[in-house]
Amino acid sequence: MTRKTRQTLAVLSVAAIAGTVMVSCKKKTGNAVTLTVWCSQMDMDLAKEIAENFKKEHTDTTYEFRFAAQGEDEVATKILTDVEAAPDVFSFSSDQILKLIAGDALSRIGGERLTRIKQNNDEKAVDSATVSAAGGEESVYAFPYTDNTFFLYYNTAYLNETDVETLDGILAKCSTSKKFAMPLNDGWYNTSFYFAAGLGYEVTYNESFAETKITTDFGNDTGKKVTKALYETVSDPKVLPDANDSTIAAGFSDGTVIAATSGIWNKKTFSGYLGDNFGVAKLPSYTYARGEADEEQKQLTAFAGYKLMGVGQYSKNKTAALDFAEYYTNKENQVRRFKDRGFVPTNKEAREENDVQSDACAKAIENQLKYSKTQKNVPSTLWLPMQGLGNAMITSAVTGSAFKLETELAAYVKAIEKTD
């Protein structure tokens, strides 16, 4: 080999190495992905931990995650102000799914991902993420990962398992200084009285999933008797009817509340205050048509909502976003979320884990889900009128003014309904 040949080969080798380096750099730059993720403030630490684990398991791509706290009940409102600027991945409550689809904000799930969702998760959870389009075609638009309902917390120093079966039993052990607390000016809670009596609503949608007609039977004769029972509860001096998470926590802490309705998100706080006296159960029944011929016990029937993880329709990194959303909601992370926050998994195998099976709150939720209404196709007009109805009752009870049941109920039913 001549000196010139060796020099030529050397130059070519250097060029090849340089080319390899350049290709490598380009590959790394091309595989850099930034994902914006919205989740609740209380899930933030766990979400960041899951993201770090995701990066460790997906080293072929350089990921950067940008997190923002967003209430899951307000996601649709926020996103629909500018759909194209929506986050790549976001957690939301199941009752918002139609609004998000109507606004072209959600990516549809298909292929093997869809197969895994259906195989791995509880049927009701999958249904909460499923929407039927015009013509009957069903599509799944999100990854379910936990139930979201409410049940009863109570202090076992004052109440036993028999007491908590009925609201009358609970109130018999309560007093004006040791109350039962329930947010009866919140439609998520006070509708449980109406659902218990078999009442509900119907919503008609157009091809774009916009509401065109809303009807409810809350205002019929049965609804009037339910409303009377609800007012009896609101006006009982042993009831705290405008309770929220903070007031319930404070009440359990200082002993002024001995029973309350709430969700799994308060498990750690409430159990910390109640200690060895921590008790949970499904919701109690209440007395319907008290003093009348048709008096009976009606089992409070809660909304059964689900938390879903969706991917933005306009995400610039949709495949990566779908990968992360599926990872975020997989069996292992559902179990991790249960251990960290107590949320019951929708993954069927995760539900069979010993920690889940032996958990008192998980058992209470399981029992309550037998008496539940799936939080799907809920009228967008439901919440404010039911809040208003509860507040009108509270105002009447506090001021001593007469509660004009039929007039108030008719007004709020009218506010819920929508005609073609």
C-alpha positions in Angstrom: 0.0 0.0 0.0 1.5 3.3 -1.0 1.8 6.3 1.3 -0.8 8.1 -0.8 -3.3 5.2 -0.6 -2.8 5.2 3.3 -3.5 8.9 3.4 -6.6 8.6 1.3 -7.9 5.8 3.5 -7.2 7.8 6.6 -9.1 10.8 5.3 -12.0 8.5 4.4 -11.9 7.0 7.9 -12.0 10.4 9.6 -14.9 11.4 7.3 -16.7 8.2 8.2 -16.2 8.7 11.9 -17.3 12.3 11.6 -20.3 11.2 9.6 -21.2 8.7 12.3 -21.0 11.3 15.0 -23.2 13.7 13.0 -25.7 10.9 12.4 -25.7 10.0 16.1 -26.2 13.6 17.1 -29.1 14.0 14.6 -30.7 10.9 15.9 -30.6 12.0 19.4 -32.0 15.4 18.5 -34.7 13.9 16.4 -35.7 11.6 19.3 -36.0 14.3 21.9 -39.7 14.6 22.9 -41.3 17.0 25.2 -44.7 16.1 26.8 -46.9 18.4 28.7 -49.0 16.6 31.3 -51.9 17.8 33.4 -52.9 16.1 36.6 -54.4 17.0 39.9 -52.2 18.8 42.5 -52.5 15.8 44.8 -51.3 13.4 42.1 -48.3 15.6 41.1 -45.6 13.9 43.1 -46.7 10.5 42.0 -47.0 11.6 38.4 -43.5 12.9 38.4 -42.2 9.6 39.8 -44.1 7.7 37.1 -42.5 9.9 34.5 -39.0 9.3 35.8 -39.6 5.5 35.7 -41.0 5.9 32.1 -37.8 7.6 31.0 -35.7 4.8 32.5 -37.7 2.2 30.6 -37.7 4.2 27.3 -34.0 5.1 26.9 -34.2 5.1 23.1 -35.8 8.6 23.3 -34.9 11.6 25.3 -38.0 12.7 27.2 -38.7 16.0 28.9 -41.9 16.3 31.0 -43.6 19.5 31.8 -46.3 19.1 34.5 -49.1 21.5 35.5 -51.7 21.0 38.2 -55.3 21.1 37.0 -58.5 20.1 38.7 -59.9 17.1 36.8 -63.4 18.4 37.0 -62.4 21.6 35.1 -60.2 20.1 32.4 -62.7 20.4 29.6 -63.5 24.0 30.3 -59.8 24.9 30.2 -58.9 22.8 27.2 -61.8 24.0 25.0 -60.7 27.6 25.2 -57.8 26.6 22.8 -57.9 23.0 21.8 -54.8 23.2 19.7 -52.8 24.4 22.6 -54.0 21.6 24.9 -51.5 19.4 26.9 -50.3 16.2 25.3 -51.7 14.1 28.2 -54.3 15.0 30.7 -56.3 13.4 33.5 -60.1 14.2 33.6 -63.3 13.0 35.2 -65.4 10.6 33.0 -68.4 13.0 32.9 -66.5 15.4 30.7 -65.7 13.0 27.9 -68.5 14.0 25.5 -67.7 17.7 25.9 -64.0 16.9 25.1 -65.0 14.8 22.0 -67.4 17.4 20.8 -64.6 20.0 21.0 -62.2 17.7 19.0 -59.9 17.5 22.0 -59.4 13.8 22.4 -57.5 11.2 20.4 -59.3 7.9 19.7 -57.6 4.8 21.0 -57.2 1.9 18.5 -55.2 -1.2 17.6 -53.4 -3.2 20.3 -53.8 -0.4 22.8 -57.5 -0.7 22.6 -57.3 -4.5 22.9 -55.3 -4.1 26.1 -57.6 -1.5 27.6 -60.6 -3.9 27.1 -58.8 -7.0 28.3 -57.2 -5.4 31.4 -59.8 -3.2 32.9 -63.2 -3.5 34.6 -66.1 -3.4 32.1 -67.8 -0.4 33.7 -64.5 1.5 33.6 -64.0 0.8 29.9 -67.6 1.8 29.3 -66.9 5.2 31.0 -64.3 5.9 28.3 -66.5 4.6 25.4 -68.7 6.8 23.3 -71.3 5.7 20.7 -71.3 7.8 17.6 -74.2 8.3 15.2 -75.0 5.0 13.6 -74.0 3.1 16.8 -70.3 2.7 16.2 -68.5 2.6 19.6 -65.1 4.2 20.1 -62.8 4.4 23.2 -61.2 7.8 23.8 -59.2 7.4 27.0 -57.4 5.1 29.5 -59.3 4.4 32.7 -57.3 4.0 35.9 -59.5 4.4 39.0 -63.0 4.5 40.3 -64.2 7.8 41.7 -67.2 7.6 44.0 -68.1 8.4 47.6 -68.9 6.4 50.7 -69.3 6.7 54.5 -66.5 7.5 57.0 -67.4 7.2 60.7 -66.0 7.2 64.2 -66.3 3.7 65.7 -66.2 5.1 69.2 -69.8 6.3 68.6 -71.2 4.3 65.8 -71.3 0.5 65.0 -71.9 -1.4 61.8 -75.6 -1.6 62.5 -75.9 2.1 63.2 -74.4 3.1 59.9 -76.8 1.0 57.8 -79.4 3.8 57.9 -79.3 7.5 58.1 -81.8 7.3 61.0 -79.4 5.0 62.8 -76.5 7.4 62.4 -78.5 10.5 63.5 -79.8 8.6 66.6 -76.2 8.6 67.8 -75.4 12.1 66.7 -76.0 15.4 68.5 -75.6 19.1 67.8 -72.0 18.8 69.0 -71.3 15.5 67.2 -72.7 15.7 63.7 -73.2 13.9 60.5 -71.6 15.8 57.6 -72.6 15.7 53.9 -72.2 18.3 51.2 -76.0 18.6 50.5 -75.5 21.7 48.4 -73.4 19.8 45.9 -75.0 18.0 43.0 -72.5 15.2 43.1 -73.8 14.3 46.6 -77.4 15.3 46.9 -78.4 13.5 43.6 -77.8 10.3 45.6 -81.2 10.8 47.2 -83.0 11.0 43.8 -81.1 8.1 42.2 -82.0 6.0 45.2 -85.7 6.4 44.3 -85.0 5.4 40.7 -85.1 8.9 39.3 -82.6 10.3 36.7 -82.3 12.2 33.5 -82.0 11.7 29.7 -79.8 13.6 27.3 -80.1 13.7 23.5 -77.1 14.6 21.5 -76.5 15.6 17.9 -73.8 14.1 15.6 -71.2 16.4 17.2 -72.2 15.2 20.7 -73.7 18.6 21.6 -76.7 18.5 23.9 -80.0 19.1 22.1 -82.5 18.0 24.7 -82.4 17.3 28.4 -85.2 15.9 30.5 -85.4 14.8 34.2 -88.1 13.2 36.4 -86.8 14.8 39.6 -89.9 17.0 39.6 -92.6 14.2 39.6 -94.5 13.0 42.7 -91.7 10.7 43.7 -89.2 13.5 43.3 -91.3 15.7 45.6 -91.2 13.0 48.3 -87.4 12.7 47.8 -87.0 16.5 48.0 -89.0 16.4 51.3 -86.7 13.7 52.7 -83.6 15.7 51.5 -85.0 18.9 53.2 -85.6 16.9 56.4 -81.9 15.9 56.4 -80.7 19.4 55.6 -82.7 21.0 58.3 -81.8 18.5 61.0 -79.6 20.3 63.6 -77.5 17.2 63.9 -76.5 17.5 60.3 -73.8 19.7 58.8 -75.3 20.1 55.3 -72.8 22.5 53.7 -69.7 20.4 54.6 -66.6 20.3 52.5 -63.4 18.4 52.8 -61.8 20.9 55.1 -64.8 21.2 57.5 -65.1 17.4 57.6 -61.4 17.0 58.4 -61.6 19.6 61.1 -64.7 17.9 62.5 -63.1 14.5 62.7 -60.1 16.1 64.2 -61.9 17.9 67.1 -64.7 15.4 67.5 -67.6 17.6 66.2 -68.2 15.3 63.3 -68.6 11.5 63.9 -69.8 10.5 60.4 -69.4 12.0 57.0 -69.7 11.2 53.3 -66.5 11.7 51.2 -64.2 9.9 48.7 -61.0 8.0 48.8 -58.9 11.1 48.4 -59.5 11.8 52.1 -58.5 8.4 53.4 -55.1 9.3 54.8 -56.4 12.6 56.4 -59.4 11.1 58.0 -57.7 7.9 59.2 -55.0 10.0 60.7 -57.5 11.9 62.8 -59.7 8.9 63.8 -56.8 6.5 64.5 -58.1 3.2 66.0 -61.7 4.5 65.7 -61.5 4.7 61.9 -64.5 3.1 60.2 -65.9 3.0 56.7 -68.9 1.6 55.0 -71.2 2.0 51.9 -73.6 4.9 52.2 -76.6 4.5 54.5 -80.3 4.3 53.4 -82.7 7.1 54.2 -86.4 7.2 55.0 -88.5 8.0 52.0 -92.1 9.3 52.5 -91.7 9.4 56.2 -95.1 9.0 57.9 -96.9 8.1 54.7 -98.4 4.8 53.5 -95.5 4.2 51.2 -92.7 4.9 53.7 -89.6 2.8 53.1 -85.8 2.8 53.2 -84.1 3.9 50.1 -80.4 3.1 49.6 -78.4 6.2 48.8 -77.1 5.7 45.3 -73.8 7.5 44.4 -72.4 8.7 41.2 -69.8 6.2 40.0 -67.3 8.3 38.1 -63.9 7.3 36.8 -60.7 9.0 36.3 -59.5 8.8 32.7 -56.2 9.7 31.1 -56.6 11.2 27.6 -54.3 12.3 24.8 -54.8 15.6 23.0 -56.0 15.4 19.4 -53.5 18.0 18.4 -50.5 16.6 20.2 -47.3 17.0 18.2 -46.0 13.8 19.8 -49.1 11.7 19.7 -47.5 8.3 19.7 -45.2 9.2 22.6 -48.2 10.7 24.4 -50.2 7.5 23.9 -47.2 5.5 25.2 -47.0 7.6 28.3 -50.8 7.6 29.0 -50.9 3.8 28.7 -47.9 3.5 31.0 -49.3 5.9 33.5 -52.5 3.8 33.8 -50.9 0.3 33.6 -51.3 -2.4 36.3 -48.1 -1.5 38.2 -48.9 2.2 38.4 -52.5 1.6 39.4 -51.2 -0.5 42.3 -48.6 2.2 43.1 -51.4 4.8 43.1 -53.5 2.6 45.4 -50.7 2.3 47.9 -49.9 6.0 47.7 -53.4 7.5 47.7 -55.8 4.7 48.2 -57.5 4.9 44.8 -59.1 1.6 43.8 -57.7 0.2 40.5 -59.8 -0.4 37.4 -57.2 -3.0 36.2 -58.7 -6.4 37.0 -55.4 -8.0 38.1 -54.5 -5.0 40.2 -57.8 -5.4 42.0 -56.9 -8.9 43.0 -53.7 -7.7 44.8 -53.7 -8.7 48.5 -53.3 -5.0 49.6 -56.4 -4.1 47.7 -58.5 -7.0 48.7 -57.8 -6.5 52.4 -58.4 -2.7 52.4 -61.5 -1.5 54.3 -62.0 1.5 52.0 -61.7 -0.7 48.9 -64.4 -3.0 50.3 -66.6 0.0 51.1 -66.3 1.2 47.5 -66.9 -2.2 46.1 -70.2 -2.4 48.1 -71.2 1.1 47.2 -70.6 0.5 43.5 -73.5 -2.0 43.7 -75.7 1.0 44.4 -74.3 3.5 41.9 -75.1 5.4 38.7 -72.3 5.6 36.1 -71.2 9.2 35.7 -71.7 9.3 32.0 -74.0 11.4 29.7 -74.6 13.7 32.7 -76.4 16.9 31.7 -74.0 19.9 31.7 -76.9 21.8 33.3 -77.3 19.5 36.3 -74.7 20.8 38.7 -75.6 24.5 39.3 -79.4 23.9 39.8 -78.7 21.0 42.3 -76.2 23.3 44.1 -78.9 26.0 44.1 -81.6 23.6 45.4 -79.3 22.6 48.3 -78.4 26.2 49.1 -82.1 27.2 49.1 -82.8 24.4 51.7 -79.8 25.5 53.8 -80.9 29.1 53.8 -84.4 28.2 54.8 -83.2 26.0 57.6 -80.8 28.7 58.9 -83.2 31.6 58.7 -86.3 29.7 59.8 -88.2 30.8 56.6 -90.6 28.4 54.9 -89.1 26.2 52.3 -91.5 26.3 49.3 -90.8 22.8 48.1 -92.9 22.5 45.0 -92.0 26.0 43.8 -88.2 25.6 44.4 -88.1 22.1 42.9 -90.0 23.2 39.8 -87.6 26.1 39.3 -84.5 24.0 39.5 -85.9 21.2 37.4 -86.7 23.9 34.7 -83.1 25.1 34.9 -81.8 21.5 34.3 -84.0 20.8 31.4 -83.4 21.8 27.8 -85.9 21.6 24.9 -85.1 21.0 21.2 
